[in-house]
Amino acid sequence: PSRQSEVSTEKLLDPPVAVPDPYGWMRDEARTNEEVLQHLTDENAYTESLTSHLGPLRESIYKDMVGSIQETDYSLPRPRGAFVYYSRTFEGKSYSVHCRAPRPSDDSTIDWDGSADNPILPGEDVLLDVNELRQVV
């Protein structure tokens, strides 16, 4: 069985042609090959030596990016059955917190004060805090 599209006019390579991979020696899924680790350490040191003068600019750009992000926020609640499901993010935390709350009986708007301590909706339950899960690993 051919793996080629029926509308393709290009011929299939038969037999397939090997393509050299000059970086294949770096493939180390376990991240334990000392030669690869040393090579990456050397490359990072070289890059740092060439770009160290950009440190203040790098920091300024990072602050601008973080300053434009509302870190404590929530996603749009999605109804499913008797509940609405949404995720929350918190300032200083890397991962989301997945929550649910009883589905409101009316189509009222969410009146949240923006505080990390207060729930988005009454009866909020945390289903999964990925920040806590990450600490276990």
N, C-alpha and C positions, 0 to 999 in steps of 0.2 A: 504494500500500500504506500502510495506516494504521499509525502507531507507537503506537497506544493499546492498552491491555490489553483483552482480550475481556470481562472482567468489570467494567470501569469504566463508571460511569453518567454521568461528566462528558463534556461535548462537547469535541472538539478545537478549538483556536483555528485558524480558517482564514479569512484568512491569519494567520500568526503575528504576534503583537504585539511590537514592539521594546520592550525594557526599557532605560531609560536607565542608564548606568553613570557616575556622577560621578567615579569614580577611574580611568576608562579611560585618561586622559591619562598616568597613571603607568606603564602597561604598557611595559616596556623590557627585553626578554629579554637584550639585549647589555650592559645596565648601563652605557651610555655617554651617555645623555641628561643633559646638565649641569643642566637645569632640575629633573629628577626627583632627581638626586643631591643638589643643593642643598636641595631640599625635605626630603628624608630627613635630611640633616645638621641642618637647622633643627629638625625635629621631634624628633630625638634630643637636641639641646641643650635644647629646651624641656622634654622629659620629665626630663632630668637635673636641670634647675633646680628642678623641682617635687618630685623624689624624692631629692635629694642627702642630705637628713637621714636617709634610710633606709639609707644605706651600711653602717653597722655591723650592722644587722639583716640586710641582704642577705648580708653576709659570714658572719654567724653561721649563717644558714639553709643557705648553701652548704657550710660546714664540717660541719654536722650531716648533710647529705645524703651528702657524700663519705665521712664517717666511718662510715656504715652500709653502704657498698658494699665488698665484697671485690674490689679491683681486679685482683689477680693470682689468676686463677681459670681454670676450664675447663668446657666443656659436656660433657654426657653423651656418651661415645663411642658412635657408631652403627656396627654391623657392616655391611660390604658386601664380599662376596667374601672375599678373604684378608686384608683390612685392617679396622681400625676408624677412623672419621673423627671429628674433634672440632675445636673451636676453643678458642683460649686468649686471655685478656686479661692485660695487664700493667700494673702501677701506673705512672702517668705517661704511658701511651701511649693514644692516642685510638681506635685501631682494633684489630680482631681479627687473630689469626694462625691460619690454618687448617692443621691437621696431620693426619697419618695415622700409624698404627703397625701392625705385623703383628698380626693377630688372635690373642689368647692362646688356647692350646689348651684351657685349662680356664676355668671360670667364677670365677676368682679376683677378689678385690676390688682396687681400685687403691690402692696404698700410696705416696702422693705426699706429700712433706714441705712443700708449699706454697711452695717456692722457685721463683722465676722462672727460675733457672739450670738446674734439673733437669727432665728430661722427665717427662711424665705416665706414659707407658708405655715400656718398652724398645724401642729401634729407631725412635723418633719421627722423622719427616721433616716438615719445614715445606714445605707445598705452596704457600702464598701468605701473605706477610706484607703486609697492607694498609697498615701504617705505612710500609714501604719504597716501596710502590707510590704512596702519596700524596705522597712526597717528590719523585717524578719529575715530577709534574704541576705 
